[in-house]
Amino acid sequence: MRGATLGSDFSAIPVIDISALYGAAEAPARAVAEQIRRASVEAGFFYVRGHDVPLDLMRATLMAAKYFFAQPEAAKRAIQVNAAHRGYVPFAQTTLARQFRADLKESFNFAWPFEPGAPEMLAGKPLVGVNQWPPGETAWRGIVEDYYRGVFEVGQRVLEGFALALDAPRDFFRGLYKRPLVRTRLLHYPPQPPEAGADQYGAAPHTDWGCMTLLWQDDVGGLEVQNRAGQWIAAPYIEGTFVVNIGDMLARWSNDLFVSTPHRVVNASGRERYSIPMFYDPDFDTVVECLPNCSGPGNPRKYPRTVAGEYITQKYDDAYAYRKQQPGVASGA
């Protein structure tokens, strides 16, 4: 593996045009991969533009999120999150860091469209299941499913950039995303009360658990990323972009060459904040272990091999209050 370019008390998050990853030409794709590599080593965060998700679809999905969270509490709880983590998660259900209070947010979760009878479901794989949808909202469902498909393809292109950046074949990751644990979340953060205290966050400081996250966010602001000097750097809205960040799983794959960077959300704007992350993880049975060219003399492998689905499931079990209840109590299915 080529030497890392370490620098990095970064003060801004880079913006990368990934349009070359949509073409077959190797040289332009490798030039993008070099930018991705540097951002992944130094910051663990970057914006992407030059993708093919229409701005109108992003805006329509924002309106879909606002519509859903404006529904009566009883309507939302009628599709409360099930054991596959699909459906509505009420406030005060998520604890990303135990020294802080539960996050001040609510969410609606949907994921890869497994069908009843899928082999993974028959085998009882955790986090594999059927999506729950608000009854009678066919047009609403169509919008968010279109968003899922569009951003899923952005993720495939970014993965090609990661593969090239790690000196792996360009299609290395594609074969690991045939029926993946790619989950999308509509998120609503109410204004944070001034009296909430220093231990209350929209999302407490944390690193993401999986391979990577692709985030669309509105213009309210509140996302902050911690650099290596311990400073919190704003990640503001940039129209038409997604924020990409490295997760713990990709850090393991790269033997910590790529950094999984702490981040948080503080909604001190006095306005409602909405964001839409896609947590981009591979097929359940994917074995994650150090890539052959990410270790060597003086740089031993730091992590044992793990199975992606088992790793992510354990993280969910630790972080969500509903998963600590008796089986079936909060199924909402």
C-alpha positions as CSV (number, residue, x, y, z in Angstrom):
1,M,0.0,0.0,0.0
2,R,1.3,3.4,-0.9
3,G,2.3,5.6,2.0
4,A,-0.5,7.6,3.7
5,T,-0.6,11.4,3.3
6,L,-1.2,12.4,6.9
7,G,-1.8,16.0,7.7
8,S,-4.7,16.6,9.2
9,D,-6.0,19.1,11.5
10,F,-8.4,19.9,8.7
11,S,-10.5,23.0,8.9
12,A,-12.9,22.3,6.0
13,I,-14.3,19.2,4.4
14,P,-13.3,18.6,0.8
15,V,-15.8,18.5,-2.1
16,I,-15.1,15.9,-4.8
17,D,-16.7,15.6,-8.3
18,I,-17.3,11.9,-8.9
19,S,-18.7,12.2,-12.4
20,A,-15.6,10.3,-13.8
21,L,-16.7,7.2,-11.7
22,Y,-19.8,7.0,-13.9
23,G,-17.6,6.3,-17.0
24,A,-15.4,3.4,-18.0
25,A,-12.2,5.5,-18.6
26,E,-9.6,4.4,-16.1
27,A,-7.4,7.5,-15.9
28,P,-10.1,9.9,-14.9
29,A,-11.5,7.4,-12.4
30,R,-8.1,7.0,-10.8
31,A,-7.7,10.8,-10.5
32,V,-11.0,10.9,-8.5
33,A,-9.9,7.9,-6.4
34,E,-6.7,9.8,-5.5
35,Q,-8.9,12.7,-4.1
36,I,-11.1,10.2,-2.3
37,R,-8.0,8.5,-0.8
38,R,-6.6,11.7,0.5
39,A,-9.9,12.8,2.0
40,S,-10.4,9.3,3.6
41,V,-6.9,9.3,5.1
42,E,-6.9,12.9,6.4
43,A,-10.5,13.6,7.3
44,G,-12.7,10.5,6.9
45,F,-15.3,12.9,5.4
46,F,-15.9,14.5,2.0
47,Y,-18.8,15.9,-0.1
48,V,-19.6,14.3,-3.5
49,R,-21.1,16.1,-6.4
50,G,-21.3,15.1,-10.1
51,H,-23.7,12.2,-9.3
52,D,-26.9,11.5,-11.1
53,V,-29.5,11.9,-8.4
54,P,-31.9,14.7,-9.5
55,L,-32.1,17.7,-7.2
56,D,-35.9,17.6,-7.6
57,L,-35.9,14.0,-6.1
58,M,-33.8,15.2,-3.1
59,R,-36.3,18.0,-2.5
60,A,-39.3,15.7,-2.9
61,T,-37.8,13.3,-0.4
62,L,-37.3,16.2,2.1
63,M,-41.0,17.1,1.7
64,A,-41.9,13.4,2.2
65,A,-39.9,13.5,5.5
66,K,-41.7,16.6,6.7
67,Y,-45.0,15.1,5.8
68,F,-44.4,11.9,7.7
69,F,-43.1,13.5,10.9
70,A,-46.1,15.9,10.9
71,Q,-48.5,13.0,11.2
72,P,-50.1,12.2,14.6
73,E,-48.1,10.2,17.0
74,A,-50.5,7.3,16.9
75,A,-50.2,7.1,13.1
76,K,-46.4,7.0,13.3
77,R,-46.4,4.5,16.1
78,A,-48.7,2.2,14.1
79,I,-45.6,1.3,12.1
80,Q,-43.2,1.3,15.0
81,V,-39.8,-0.2,14.3
82,N,-39.6,-4.0,14.1
83,A,-36.8,-6.4,14.8
84,A,-35.4,-5.8,11.3
85,H,-35.1,-2.1,12.3
86,R,-37.7,-1.0,9.7
87,G,-40.3,1.5,10.6
88,Y,-40.7,4.4,13.0
89,V,-38.3,5.1,15.9
90,P,-39.7,7.6,18.5
91,F,-37.8,10.2,20.4
92,A,-35.4,9.1,23.2
93,Q,-34.7,5.6,21.7
94,T,-31.1,6.1,20.6
95,T,-28.1,6.3,22.8
96,L,-25.0,6.5,20.6
97,A,-22.7,7.4,23.5
98,R,-23.7,6.4,27.0
99,Q,-22.2,9.4,28.8
100,F,-24.9,11.5,27.0
101,R,-28.6,11.6,27.2
102,A,-30.7,9.8,24.5
103,D,-30.6,11.7,21.2
104,L,-33.1,14.4,20.5
105,K,-34.5,13.0,17.2
106,E,-37.1,10.7,15.7
107,S,-36.7,8.6,12.5
108,F,-38.3,6.4,9.9
109,N,-36.2,3.5,8.6
110,F,-36.4,1.5,5.4
111,A,-33.8,-0.7,3.7
112,W,-33.1,-3.2,1.0
113,P,-36.5,-4.6,-0.3
114,F,-36.3,-8.2,0.9
115,E,-39.5,-10.1,0.1
116,P,-41.2,-12.7,2.3
117,G,-39.5,-16.0,1.8
118,A,-36.1,-14.6,1.0
119,P,-33.3,-17.0,2.0
120,E,-31.9,-14.6,4.5
121,M,-35.3,-14.2,6.2
122,L,-35.8,-18.0,6.3
123,A,-32.4,-18.3,7.9
124,G,-33.4,-15.7,10.6
125,K,-30.7,-13.2,9.8
126,P,-31.0,-10.2,12.1
127,L,-31.7,-6.8,10.4
128,V,-33.2,-8.6,7.4
129,G,-36.9,-8.2,6.9
130,V,-39.8,-6.5,5.0
131,N,-40.1,-2.8,5.0
132,Q,-43.1,-1.2,6.8
133,W,-44.9,1.6,5.0
134,P,-47.6,4.1,6.1
135,P,-50.9,2.6,4.9
136,G,-52.5,4.2,1.8
137,E,-49.5,6.4,1.0
138,T,-48.6,4.9,-2.4
139,A,-47.2,8.2,-3.9
140,W,-45.2,8.9,-0.7
141,R,-43.7,5.4,-0.8
142,G,-42.8,5.8,-4.4
143,I,-40.8,8.9,-3.7
144,V,-38.7,7.5,-0.9
145,E,-38.1,4.2,-2.9
146,D,-36.9,6.3,-5.9
147,Y,-34.6,8.1,-3.5
148,Y,-33.2,4.8,-2.2
149,R,-32.5,3.5,-5.7
150,G,-30.8,6.7,-6.8
151,V,-28.5,7.0,-3.8
152,F,-27.8,3.3,-3.8
153,E,-26.2,3.8,-7.2
154,V,-24.2,6.8,-5.9
155,G,-22.8,4.4,-3.3
156,Q,-21.8,1.9,-5.8
157,R,-19.8,4.5,-7.7
158,V,-18.1,5.8,-4.4
159,L,-17.2,2.2,-3.6
160,E,-15.4,2.0,-6.9
161,G,-13.4,5.0,-5.9
162,F,-12.6,3.4,-2.5
163,A,-11.5,0.2,-4.2
164,L,-9.1,2.1,-6.6
165,A,-7.9,4.2,-3.7
166,L,-7.0,1.0,-1.8
167,D,-5.2,-0.5,-4.8
168,A,-7.9,-3.1,-5.2
169,P,-9.8,-4.0,-8.4
170,R,-12.4,-1.4,-9.2
171,D,-15.3,-3.8,-8.8
172,F,-14.0,-5.3,-5.5
173,F,-16.9,-4.1,-3.4
174,R,-19.7,-4.5,-6.0
175,G,-19.9,-8.3,-5.5
176,L,-20.4,-7.8,-1.8
177,Y,-23.6,-5.8,-2.3
178,K,-26.0,-8.2,-4.0
179,R,-28.6,-8.3,-1.1
180,P,-27.0,-5.8,1.3
181,L,-27.7,-4.2,4.6
182,V,-28.1,-0.8,3.1
183,R,-30.4,1.2,5.3
184,T,-31.9,4.6,4.8
185,R,-33.3,6.8,7.5
186,L,-35.5,9.9,7.4
187,L,-34.5,12.0,10.4
188,H,-36.2,14.8,12.2
189,Y,-34.4,16.9,14.8
190,P,-36.6,19.5,16.7
191,P,-35.0,22.7,17.9
192,Q,-32.7,22.0,20.8
193,P,-34.1,23.7,24.0
194,P,-31.6,26.2,25.4
195,E,-32.0,24.6,28.8
196,A,-31.3,21.1,27.5
197,G,-27.7,21.0,28.9
198,A,-24.3,20.1,27.5
199,D,-25.1,16.4,27.5
200,Q,-28.0,16.7,25.1
201,Y,-27.5,16.4,21.4
202,G,-29.5,15.8,18.3
203,A,-26.9,13.0,17.7
204,A,-24.2,12.6,20.4
205,P,-20.6,12.4,19.3
206,H,-20.0,9.0,17.7
207,T,-18.4,7.2,14.7
208,D,-20.6,5.3,12.3
209,W,-20.4,1.5,12.6
210,G,-20.6,0.3,9.0
211,C,-18.7,0.7,5.8
212,M,-19.8,4.3,4.8
213,T,-22.6,6.7,5.1
214,L,-24.1,8.9,2.4
215,L,-26.0,11.8,3.9
216,W,-28.3,14.4,2.4
217,Q,-29.0,17.3,4.8
218,D,-31.1,20.4,4.7
219,D,-29.9,23.9,5.0
220,V,-30.5,24.3,8.8
221,G,-27.0,23.1,9.8
222,G,-25.8,21.4,12.9
223,L,-23.5,18.6,11.6
224,E,-20.0,18.9,13.0
225,V,-16.9,16.8,12.4
226,Q,-14.0,16.4,14.9
227,N,-10.5,16.9,13.5
228,R,-7.5,15.3,15.0
229,A,-6.8,18.4,17.0
230,G,-10.1,17.9,18.8
231,Q,-11.8,20.9,17.1
232,W,-15.4,20.6,15.8
233,I,-15.6,21.6,12.2
234,A,-19.0,22.6,10.6
235,A,-20.2,20.5,7.7
236,P,-22.7,22.9,6.2
237,Y,-25.3,22.3,3.5
238,I,-24.0,22.4,-0.1
239,E,-26.8,22.2,-2.6
240,G,-26.8,19.1,-4.7
241,T,-24.2,17.2,-2.7
242,F,-24.1,14.2,-0.4
243,V,-21.8,14.1,2.6
244,V,-19.8,10.8,2.7
245,N,-18.1,9.5,5.7
246,I,-16.0,6.5,6.5
247,G,-17.4,4.0,9.0
248,D,-15.7,1.7,11.5
249,M,-16.1,-1.3,9.1
250,L,-14.2,0.4,6.3
251,A,-11.5,1.5,8.7
252,R,-11.1,-2.2,9.7
253,W,-10.9,-3.2,6.0
254,S,-8.2,-0.7,5.5
255,N,-6.3,-1.4,8.7
256,D,-7.1,2.2,9.9
257,L,-5.6,3.8,6.8
258,F,-9.0,5.3,6.2
259,V,-10.3,7.0,9.4
260,S,-13.7,6.7,10.9
261,T,-14.1,10.2,12.3
262,P,-16.3,11.3,15.3
263,H,-19.2,13.6,14.4
264,R,-22.3,15.0,16.1
265,V,-25.4,17.0,15.5
266,V,-26.3,20.1,17.6
267,N,-29.5,21.8,16.3
268,A,-29.1,25.2,17.9
269,S,-30.8,26.9,15.0
270,G,-34.2,27.3,16.5
271,R,-35.6,25.5,13.5
272,E,-36.7,22.0,12.6
273,R,-33.8,20.0,11.0
274,Y,-34.1,17.1,8.6
275,S,-31.5,14.8,7.1
276,I,-31.5,11.5,5.2
277,P,-28.5,9.2,5.8
278,M,-28.0,6.0,3.9
279,F,-25.9,3.5,5.9
280,Y,-24.1,1.6,3.3
281,D,-23.2,-1.9,4.5
282,P,-22.6,-5.1,2.5
283,D,-24.4,-8.5,2.4
284,F,-24.9,-10.0,5.9
285,D,-22.4,-12.8,5.5
286,T,-19.6,-10.6,4.1
287,V,-16.3,-11.3,5.8
288,V,-14.5,-8.1,6.7
289,E,-10.7,-8.5,7.2
290,C,-7.7,-6.4,6.5
291,L,-7.1,-6.1,2.7
292,P,-3.8,-7.8,1.8
293,N,-2.1,-4.6,0.7
294,C,-3.1,-2.7,3.9
295,S,-0.6,-4.4,6.2
296,G,3.0,-5.4,6.1
297,P,6.3,-5.2,8.0
298,G,5.9,-2.6,10.7
299,N,2.2,-2.4,10.1
300,P,0.5,-5.6,11.4
301,R,-3.2,-6.3,11.0
302,K,-5.0,-4.6,13.9
303,Y,-8.4,-6.3,13.8
304,P,-9.6,-9.9,13.7
305,R,-11.9,-10.9,10.9
306,T,-15.6,-10.3,11.5
307,V,-18.9,-10.9,9.7
308,A,-20.5,-7.7,8.6
309,G,-24.1,-8.6,9.6
310,E,-23.1,-9.9,13.1
311,Y,-21.0,-6.8,13.7
312,I,-23.7,-4.3,12.8
313,T,-26.4,-6.2,14.7
314,Q,-24.4,-6.1,17.9
315,K,-24.0,-2.3,17.5
316,Y,-27.7,-1.9,17.0
317,D,-28.4,-4.1,20.1
318,D,-26.1,-1.8,22.1
319,A,-27.5,1.5,20.9
320,Y,-31.3,1.2,20.7
321,A,-33.6,1.0,23.7
322,Y,-36.3,-1.0,22.0
323,R,-33.8,-3.9,21.3
324,K,-33.3,-4.3,25.1
325,Q,-37.0,-5.0,25.7
326,Q,-38.5,-8.5,25.7
327,P,-38.8,-10.0,22.1
328,G,-42.0,-8.7,20.4
329,V,-42.7,-5.9,22.8
330,A,-41.7,-3.2,20.4
331,S,-42.0,-5.1,17.2
332,G,-44.8,-2.9,15.7
333,A,-44.8,-5.3,12.7
